């Protein structure tokens, strides 16, 4: 298990010896002419809840500033029974898509005053379960989970116990969880439509983890785009079992060896596409002259590849921000969002890896 706090609460505490005066909460209360409990509530953002006037709240804060008083975050957490911690669980930090999601959630949550604890489940449902238990034991106030996508009962249980929880990307259509995901169906249709426009009729698909909603929706998009164009799609042109470079490599070699007349590959992730690119090179196929290649995700460096990839871009910043906003609002209000499924649009980004079908 890998825990990587974005902001360690103990670090500022070590510096307080140099910057904090000997002023106490009682000193602030005395200077403002209020009780210590009123001063505490005004300084901890509870003025409205306890009907403390704006003028009194302002006076307390001015008194605290003049005295150089800073509330202890540790003491505040103990008093309010709040940790200020948000847990993030992803299936693979080496995948640039998930690391980017984690970063966006961390930044957005940090802007609301929450510190993040990041954990990698290594693609294991069992490890995902244990990580969520361990994060709850560390008293996280909420969770943002990019799940493996095959089992959701442990996530449902955590949510039903009152823990604010949002899932990102690999969602479940029938789940009652708050979920943020991309429009996978439309994205796959955009990809196949582009290939068809370029004259491709024999298109291989490098799929991700079978049984996950993104994988199923993208396959559905492939079939719908082919049906709309009157093209017969052969199920034998589908291969792969993970959203990884190794899976992309193995699957591309298999498809290109068994069906050498394929003219294009649609990879369901950037790592899949990296593997396919390597396999094509080993087989002596030039992209895009001999084989077109298009992939889901638009991570920062694909445009700087030897052959820049044409992609279906997911709005990673919005995925992360939306998840962070939903979960922090739940923490702050105590109310779960009414809308459960949040679908983020995708877009086609044309580059050099897709060309017209090679002439016979």
Secondary structure, 3 states (H helix, E strand, C coil): CCCCCCCCHHHHHHHHHHHCCCCCHHHHHHHHCCCHHHHHHHHCCCCCCCCCCHHHHHHHHHHHHHHCCCCCHHHHHHHHCCCCEEEEEECCCCCHHHHHHHHHHHHHHHHCCCEEEEEECCCCHHHHHHHHHHHHHCCCCEEEECCCCCCCHHHHHHHHCCCEEEEECCCCCCCCCEEEEECHHHHHHHHHHHHHHCCCCCEEEECCCCCCHHHHHHHHHHHHHHHHCCCCCCHHHEECCCCCHHHHHHHHHHHHHHCCCCCEEEECCHHHHHHHHHHHHHCCCCCCCCCEEEEECCCCCHHHCCCCCEEEEECHHHHHHHHHHHHHHHHHHCCCCCCCEEEECEEEECCCCCCCCCCC
